[in-house]
């Protein structure tokens, strides 16, 4: 009897921890047009529906040009006998304690136990420029242990002064939430489409790397180590233009992880997506400019600005309808303008490789290997100067659509 009870509890715990999401790796809305189901560049936000028709885990279908309302809930359980206990040295700020709990790398802020990562609600109107000018927009609200990652200076927390110092950050002034749980307007933008041109203005997800904030865009429950390097959201505007069915370009202006906190925080945003064949896709994005926000600047206590350059390259290869590989390279280079001799430039870089196998319509399995090297304390804590290597194994069970 005891064996049966504990066996059932074990199965329940595993089922609770599994994430019911698709195995797609996505980068903002910068994709080529959707093609047959073995097309690796298939657009999850294509011209017809807001999901990948090639994926058995197809999400809520939303016809382009229509109003929509959808959402998801992500929760999980983590057990770690060797991690640090959760601490709150700085009230209301998760992540300020670099080795508190399992930290932002694993996206489990508690050492051991259950947590709600994301309660996510998305609403708005999709756009379709094929018949002329179409205007819409999206507002996404999120609450949970992950939400502090997508909070922006000037929106979810303010300092009442230009720029944001480390003291302000650590004090958690004006932040939405405290302890383990926070809230955020993850995205809030207006969108216009006309033919092959698409323009977005407001707050949106930054198109870097393979680990995205929205859990339904990830295969693994945890994040890759490269998620500590690049910005997660930005405020500003960008335009995407589809040159042809295989190539699209993007350019714009952005404030990484900020919404108007300082007029000096400006960066150029650019990139491209290239899909020369049905089995290969190459995506590149970069941002270059200045930023005094703590996240990617190591803000000068005296209020100085930091030169910033971050870029990310993602290559996807679909070996066959069931097996694909995704490789990511991301680099962050900052010049804090206050370092002494030999400290003018600080660099962090890393790679991430994911191999996903779709066994059948219900089961998918994956493995991930990643590395990050940094010569300074990374913007999102948990790693000081040095190397970090991670290996992850994952399984996704999809009982129905």
PyMOL commands that set and color helices and strands:
alter all, ss='L'
color gray80, all
select helices_A, chain A and resi 2-17+103-106+129-131+147-150+166-171+215-217+225-228+294-296
alter helices_A, ss='H'
color red, helices_A
select strands_A, chain A and resi 67-78+113-125+134-144+177-178+181-194+197-205+233-242+247-256+267-277+280-291+306-318+323-335+346-358+363-374+386-397
alter strands_A, ss='S'
color yellow, strands_A
deselect
rebuild
show_as cartoon
